[in-house]
Amino acid sequence: MMDMLEKCIMCGKKLKREKVDYEICGINLGKFSADICSCGEQYFDEKTAERMTEAARKAGVFGIAKEI
């Protein structure tokens, strides 16, 4: 199991654990735990990422990308 990050790998600031909304193409798939940085980066552990993937599959949006 991977250790929780304490600092952001992008800016080095301290991270804070929060629940965040996870959306794909405007479809909210629920709230998931993430380590959040004030610079906007979000980090998810492996188990959470698996739950996010499963939620996307159940909603029929897994693999869909939104054009920017």
C-alpha positions in Angstrom: 0.0 0.0 0.0 1.3 3.4 -0.9 2.0 5.9 1.9 -0.1 9.1 1.9 1.6 12.1 0.3 2.3 14.9 2.8 3.4 17.5 0.2 2.3 18.4 -3.3 4.7 17.1 -5.9 4.0 20.1 -8.1 4.6 23.0 -5.6 5.8 21.4 -2.3 2.9 22.8 -0.2 1.3 20.7 2.5 -1.7 18.6 1.5 -5.1 18.4 3.2 -7.4 15.4 3.1 -11.0 16.3 1.9 -13.9 14.7 0.1 -14.2 16.1 -3.5 -16.8 15.7 -6.2 -15.7 13.5 -9.2 -17.2 14.4 -12.5 -16.8 13.1 -16.1 -18.3 15.2 -18.8 -20.5 17.0 -16.3 -21.8 13.8 -14.7 -21.2 13.8 -11.0 -20.1 10.3 -9.9 -20.0 11.1 -6.2 -17.6 12.4 -3.5 -14.2 10.7 -3.0 -11.4 11.2 -0.5 -8.4 13.1 -1.9 -5.3 14.8 -0.8 -5.8 18.4 -1.9 -3.2 21.2 -2.4 -4.0 24.9 -2.4 -2.4 25.1 -5.9 -5.3 22.9 -7.2 -3.6 19.5 -7.5 -5.6 16.5 -6.2 -4.2 13.1 -5.4 -6.2 9.9 -4.9 -4.9 6.6 -3.4 -5.2 3.4 -5.3 -8.3 2.1 -3.6 -10.1 5.4 -4.2 -9.1 5.4 -7.8 -10.5 1.9 -8.2 -13.8 3.0 -6.7 -13.8 6.0 -9.0 -13.3 3.8 -12.0 -16.1 1.5 -10.9 -18.5 4.4 -10.5 -17.6 5.6 -14.0 -18.2 2.1 -15.4 -21.6 1.8 -13.7 -22.6 5.2 -15.0 -21.5 4.2 -18.6 -19.0 7.0 -18.8 -15.7 5.2 -18.3 -13.2 6.1 -21.0 -15.1 9.1 -22.3 -13.0 12.2 -22.7 -14.2 15.8 -22.9 -12.6 18.0 -25.6 -11.1 21.2 -24.3 
